[in-house]
Amino acid sequence: MDSMDLSEDSIQESIQEIGVLFEAALREVAAELNTDDLAGLERRLQAVGRTILGQVVARVLVGRAAREGGERLPCPHCGRAMRRVDLRRKRHIQGVVGAYTIWRPYDLCAACRCGQAPLDVRSGRGPGALSPTLNRAVCRLGSEASFETALDAARAVLGVRVPDETARRDTEGIGAVAEADQQAAVDAARQGRPLVATAPIDMSVLAVAVDGVQAPHREGWHEMKVGTFAPLGPGLRIDAETRRAHLAWGEARYCAGGEEAEAFWWRVYAEACRRGLGTPRVRTVVLRGDGAEWIWHRARHVLRVRGVELVEIVDISHAYAYLWTVGNAVFGAGSARAAGWVQPLNDRLSEQGPAPILAALAALTPDTDGGRGGRPRRHRLRHHARRAPGLPPVRGAAVPHRLGRGGKHLHGAQRGPRAGGGDALERDRPPSGGQLARGAARGPLG
């Protein structure tokens, strides 16, 4: 098959020729089709389809190149005119329906030495060896799992064998584009330039979850900080454990970085602005995190912008752990008194919210702790806490769409992040008892 002219005059002839090829290919595997099980039958016909359809795609593209052979495009880098250096430059492409080998004109810019084929630009083909559809599939699988998993899936489902290096290079290339985009937004935020809400939520409540995970690196394991941003509500979900209704997460966007906490919070701020923070639409931000110090002593200075109410939520499993930390420190590690103090509070935290916890923590006087646990920060324990009905529950940071319930923390100035190492972004103290209790609060719908 040389080329396919899809004009009215020749399309019928081309279809008949393809039919002949398809019939011949089926005859070659007819004996196997009668004996294969269903899985084998599908694999064999998939291979036949790739052989024939790959030729169809190649023929269509070659025919298009012949019709558009005189087209010239400006240089994509400098905009100058390009000169034709090759009339039939060869290219191999691995695609979803087959492998395609095509020949097309190729141009070169004399000024910046940039080259391109007009047909590649017009048909949406990038610089790699994979077609756009196959490239998206491999990159998505490679970003969500390992490259080996992505390649196994491509082979098992599509019958395509993608080289390991191709999968790695293309996936990392997509990641580099996303990272450059996020860094441009971070730079704009640091310089005080307004950020456009490129993916604004259609609700008034923006949910933000931040966490840190250990990721392998060339130099060993390092912490990777991640952020999730999604609209919250108005739809409801039913919690599988408590059977209570809570607001459901909408479509989420993400950010991730290996930088230190202060730099990462600029990334969080930029992505939150892209989702609508700072616009009249977003009136409430619900922040979910575990007990990590880097979260709670920067979040309020980043996300509590003017006119926005911030709801801080601590993962309830971490709230339980902190109660045990207090109990062990005050009454003795592993003691019966510690268990007797903590276990009832765990139950009351789950069922009644923060009020009983705040009262129990406030009752720990210097005489009570005997000098072992230290005096609680009373100014934080006296902060107003109220129930936040309908906020979703959390029992682990690994499930991003299930959040813990929290009370409203409404104190302090409303401002975004500050550059220059100010006190707002540098203090690094552990969460207060009031924060923990409010964070683990369960509303009447949850």
C-alpha positions in Angstrom: 0.0 0.0 0.0 1.6 3.3 -1.1 -0.9 6.0 -0.3 -4.6 6.5 0.1 -6.5 9.2 -1.7 -9.6 9.7 0.3 -11.4 11.6 -2.5 -14.8 10.4 -3.7 -13.3 8.9 -6.9 -10.8 6.6 -5.2 -12.2 5.8 -1.8 -14.2 2.7 -3.0 -11.1 1.3 -4.7 -9.0 1.8 -1.6 -11.7 0.1 0.6 -11.8 -2.9 -1.8 -8.0 -3.2 -1.6 -8.0 -3.1 2.2 -10.7 -5.8 2.2 -8.6 -8.1 0.1 -5.7 -7.7 2.4 -7.9 -8.3 5.5 -9.4 -11.4 3.9 -5.9 -12.8 3.1 -4.7 -12.2 6.7 -7.8 -13.9 8.1 -7.2 -17.0 5.9 -3.7 -17.3 7.2 -4.9 -17.7 10.8 -8.2 -19.5 10.1 -7.0 -22.9 11.5 -5.9 -21.2 14.8 -9.2 -19.3 15.1 -11.1 -22.7 15.2 -9.0 -24.0 18.1 -8.1 -20.9 20.3 -9.9 -20.1 23.5 -11.5 -16.7 23.8 -8.3 -15.0 25.1 -6.3 -16.5 22.3 -8.9 -15.6 19.7 -8.9 -12.0 20.8 -5.1 -11.8 20.8 -4.9 -13.3 17.3 -7.5 -11.0 15.8 -5.9 -8.1 17.5 -2.6 -8.9 15.8 -4.4 -9.2 12.4 -6.1 -5.8 13.0 -2.8 -4.1 13.9 -1.2 -5.4 10.7 -4.0 -4.2 8.4 -5.0 -1.0 10.3 -1.4 0.0 10.6 -1.1 0.0 6.8 -4.3 2.0 6.6 -3.0 4.7 8.9 0.3 4.9 7.1 -1.4 5.1 3.7 -3.7 7.9 4.8 -0.8 9.9 6.2 1.4 9.4 3.2 -1.5 10.5 1.0 -2.0 13.6 3.1 1.7 14.4 2.8 1.5 14.2 -1.0 -1.5 16.5 -1.1 0.1 19.0 1.3 3.6 18.7 0.0 4.0 22.4 -0.9 3.0 23.6 2.5 5.6 25.5 4.5 5.3 26.5 8.2 7.3 29.2 10.0 10.0 28.1 12.5 8.3 27.3 15.9 11.2 29.0 17.8 12.1 32.1 15.9 9.2 32.5 13.5 11.4 32.8 10.4 10.8 31.0 7.1 12.2 27.5 6.8 13.7 25.8 3.8 12.9 22.3 2.6 15.8 19.9 3.0 14.1 16.6 2.4 11.1 15.6 0.3 10.7 12.1 1.8 12.1 11.8 5.3 11.2 8.5 6.9 9.6 8.1 10.3 8.4 5.1 12.3 5.5 5.5 14.7 4.1 2.9 17.2 0.4 3.5 17.6 -2.7 2.0 19.2 -4.0 0.3 16.0 -0.6 -0.6 14.5 2.9 0.4 13.5 3.1 3.1 10.9 6.0 3.9 8.5 5.6 7.2 6.6 7.6 9.5 4.4 7.0 13.2 4.4 8.7 16.5 3.6 11.0 18.0 6.2 12.1 21.6 6.7 15.0 23.3 8.5 15.4 26.8 9.9 18.8 28.2 8.8 18.9 30.7 11.7 18.3 28.4 14.7 18.8 25.0 13.1 15.3 23.9 14.2 13.7 21.2 12.0 10.1 20.1 11.6 7.8 18.2 9.2 4.6 20.2 8.4 2.6 16.9 8.3 3.7 16.1 11.9 2.5 19.5 13.1 -0.8 19.3 11.3 -1.6 15.8 12.5 -0.6 16.4 16.1 2.4 14.1 16.3 5.1 14.9 18.9 8.8 14.2 18.6 8.7 10.7 20.1 8.2 7.3 18.6 4.6 6.8 20.0 1.4 8.1 18.5 -0.4 10.8 20.6 -3.0 8.3 21.9 -0.5 5.6 22.8 1.8 8.2 24.3 -1.0 9.5 26.6 -1.8 5.9 27.7 1.8 5.0 28.5 2.5 8.3 30.3 -0.6 8.0 32.4 0.2 4.5 33.4 3.9 5.3 33.9 3.0 8.3 36.2 0.6 6.3 38.3 2.7 3.1 38.7 6.1 1.9 37.6 7.4 2.0 34.0 7.3 -1.8 34.0 3.6 -1.8 35.0 2.9 0.6 32.1 4.7 -1.5 29.6 3.0 -4.7 30.8 -0.4 -3.1 30.5 0.4 -1.9 27.0 1.4 -5.4 25.9 -1.4 -7.1 27.7 -4.3 -4.8 26.6 -3.2 -3.2 23.4 -0.7 -5.8 22.1 1.9 -3.1 21.8 5.6 -3.6 22.8 7.0 -0.2 23.9 10.7 0.0 24.6 11.6 0.7 28.3 13.6 3.8 27.5 10.7 5.2 25.4 8.3 4.9 28.3 10.7 6.4 30.7 11.7 9.3 28.5 8.1 10.2 27.4 6.7 10.0 31.0 9.5 12.1 32.4 9.1 14.6 29.6 5.4 15.1 30.5 6.4 15.5 34.1 9.0 18.1 33.1 6.4 20.1 31.3 4.0 19.9 34.3 6.9 20.9 36.7 7.9 23.9 34.5 4.2 25.1 34.5 4.0 24.8 38.3 7.3 26.6 38.8 6.2 29.5 36.5 3.1 29.9 38.8 5.3 29.7 41.9 7.6 32.4 40.5 4.6 34.6 39.7 3.3 34.2 43.3 6.7 35.0 44.8 6.8 38.2 42.7 3.4 39.3 43.9 1.8 38.9 40.4 -1.8 37.8 40.3 -2.4 34.2 39.4 -5.2 33.3 37.0 -7.7 30.7 38.2 -7.1 28.3 35.3 -9.1 25.4 36.8 -11.6 27.1 39.1 -13.9 25.0 41.2 -17.7 25.6 40.8 -18.3 25.3 44.5 -17.6 27.8 47.3 -15.6 25.2 49.4 -12.1 24.2 48.3 -10.7 21.1 50.0 -6.9 21.0 50.3 -5.0 17.9 51.5 -1.2 18.0 52.1 1.0 15.1 53.1 4.6 13.9 52.9 5.6 10.5 51.6 9.0 8.7 51.2 10.1 8.3 47.6 13.2 6.6 46.2 15.9 8.9 44.9 19.3 8.5 43.3 20.8 9.5 46.7 18.4 7.3 48.7 15.0 7.8 50.1 13.7 11.4 50.4 10.4 13.0 51.5 8.2 14.0 48.6 5.5 16.5 49.7 2.2 16.3 47.9 -0.9 18.4 47.7 -4.5 17.6 46.5 -7.0 20.3 45.6 -10.7 19.6 44.9 -14.2 21.2 45.3 -16.1 19.9 48.3 -19.8 19.3 48.0 -22.7 19.8 47.4 -23.1 16.1 46.7 -22.9 13.7 49.6 -21.2 10.4 50.2 -22.0 7.7 52.9 -19.0 6.7 55.0 -18.7 2.9 54.9 -17.7 2.6 58.6 -20.0 5.1 60.3 -22.9 5.2 57.7 -22.9 9.0 58.1 -23.3 11.4 55.2 -20.6 13.8 54.4 -19.7 16.2 51.6 -18.1 14.5 48.6 -14.9 15.5 46.9 -15.1 16.6 43.3 -12.5 16.3 40.5 -9.0 16.8 42.0 -5.8 18.4 40.8 -2.4 17.7 42.4 1.1 19.1 43.0 4.2 17.5 44.3 7.8 18.5 45.1 10.9 17.4 46.9 11.7 20.9 48.2 11.7 22.1 51.8 8.5 23.0 53.5 8.6 26.7 53.0 9.2 26.4 49.3 6.5 23.8 49.0 3.9 26.0 50.6 4.5 28.5 47.7 3.6 25.6 45.4 0.5 24.9 47.4 -0.5 28.5 47.3 -0.1 28.8 43.5 -2.1 25.7 42.8 -4.9 26.8 45.3 -5.1 30.1 43.4 -5.5 28.2 40.2 -8.4 26.4 41.7 -10.0 29.8 42.7 -8.4 30.8 46.0 -8.5 34.6 46.2 -11.6 34.9 44.0 -15.0 35.8 45.2 -16.1 32.2 44.4 -14.1 30.5 47.1 -15.4 31.4 50.6 -14.1 28.4 52.6 -10.9 26.3 52.5 -10.9 22.9 54.2 -7.4 21.8 55.0 -6.6 18.2 55.8 -3.3 17.0 57.2 -1.6 14.6 59.6 0.3 15.7 62.6 3.5 16.8 60.7 4.9 20.1 62.1 5.6 21.5 58.7 1.9 21.5 57.9 0.3 23.3 60.8 2.7 26.2 61.3 2.6 27.4 57.8 -0.9 26.5 56.4 -2.9 29.3 58.0 -0.5 32.0 56.7 -0.8 30.6 53.2 -4.5 29.6 52.8 -6.3 32.0 55.1 -6.5 34.9 52.6 -8.8 37.8 53.1 -12.5 36.9 53.1 -11.8 33.1 53.3 -12.7 31.0 56.3 -10.1 28.2 57.0 -11.2 24.9 58.5 -8.2 22.9 59.8 -8.7 19.1 60.0 -6.2 16.7 61.6 -6.5 13.1 60.4 -8.4 11.4 63.3 -5.9 8.5 63.5 -3.2 11.0 64.2 -5.4 12.7 66.8 -5.8 9.4 68.5 -2.0 8.9 68.5 -1.4 12.4 70.0 -3.8 11.6 72.8 -1.7 8.6 73.6 1.4 10.8 73.5 -0.2 13.1 76.1 -1.5 10.2 78.2 1.9 8.4 78.3 3.8 11.6 79.0 1.4 12.6 81.9 0.6 9.3 83.5 3.5 7.1 82.5 4.2 5.2 79.3 2.1 2.1 79.0 0.5 2.6 82.4 -3.1 1.7 83.3 -3.7 5.3 84.2 -2.6 6.4 80.7 -5.0 3.9 79.1 -7.8 4.9 81.4 -7.4 8.5 80.4 -6.9 8.0 76.6 -9.4 5.3 75.7 -12.6 7.0 76.9 -11.4 10.2 75.1 -10.9 8.3 71.9 -14.5 7.2 72.0 -15.8 10.7 72.9 -13.7 12.3 70.2 -15.3 10.1 67.6 -18.8 10.5 68.9 -19.0 14.0 70.4 -16.3 16.1 68.8 -13.7 18.3 70.3 -15.4 19.7 73.4 -14.6 16.8 75.8 -11.0 16.7 74.6 -10.5 20.4 75.1 -11.9 20.1 78.6 -9.7 17.1 79.4 -6.6 18.8 78.2 -7.4 22.0 80.0 -7.7 20.0 83.2 -4.1 18.9 83.0 -2.5 21.3 85.5 1.2 21.3 86.5 0.1 19.4 89.6 -1.6 16.8 87.4 1.4 16.1 85.0 3.9 16.1 87.8 6.4 18.0 85.7 6.6 15.3 83.0 4.3 16.5 80.4 4.7 20.3 80.6 2.0 22.9 80.8 -0.4 23.0 77.9 -0.6 26.2 75.9 -3.7 27.6 77.5 -4.2 30.4 75.0 -4.6 27.7 72.3 -6.8 25.5 74.4 -9.2 28.4 74.9 -9.6 29.0 71.2 -13.3 28.7 70.1 -14.1 25.4 68.5 -17.4 24.5 66.9 -18.7 21.5 65.0 -18.3 21.4 61.2 -21.2 19.4 59.9 -20.9 17.2 56.9 -17.1 17.4 56.4 -15.8 14.0 55.3 -13.9 11.6 57.6 -10.3 10.5 57.5 -8.6 7.3 58.7 -5.4 7.5 56.7 -3.5 9.8 54.4 -3.4 7.2 51.6 -7.1 7.8 50.7 -7.2 11.4 49.4 -11.0 11.5 48.9 -11.8 10.7 52.6 -11.1 13.6 55.0 -11.4 14.0 58.7 -13.9 16.3 60.3 -12.8 19.5 61.9 -14.0 22.5 63.9 -13.5 26.0 62.6 -10.3 27.8 63.6 -11.0 31.4 62.9 -8.2 33.3 64.7 -5.2 35.3 63.4 -4.6 37.7 60.5 -5.8 36.8 57.0 -2.9 36.8 54.7 -1.1 34.8 52.0 2.5 33.5 52.1 5.3 36.0 52.7 8.8 36.0 51.2 12.0 36.9 53.0 11.9 34.4 55.8 9.4 36.1 58.0 8.1 34.7 61.3 4.9 33.5 59.6 6.8 30.8 57.6 9.7 30.0 59.9 8.2 29.0 63.3 8.2 25.2 63.7 6.3 24.1 66.8 4.1 21.1 67.2 0.3 21.3 66.9 -1.5 22.5 70.0 -4.0 20.4 71.9 -6.8 22.7 70.7 -5.8 22.1 67.1 -5.8 18.4 67.5 -9.1 18.3 69.2 -10.7 20.6 66.7 -9.1 18.8 63.8 -10.6 15.4 64.8 -14.1 16.8 65.4 -17.0 14.9 63.9 -20.0 16.8 62.7 -23.6 15.7 63.2 -23.8 14.5 59.6 -20.5 12.6 59.8 
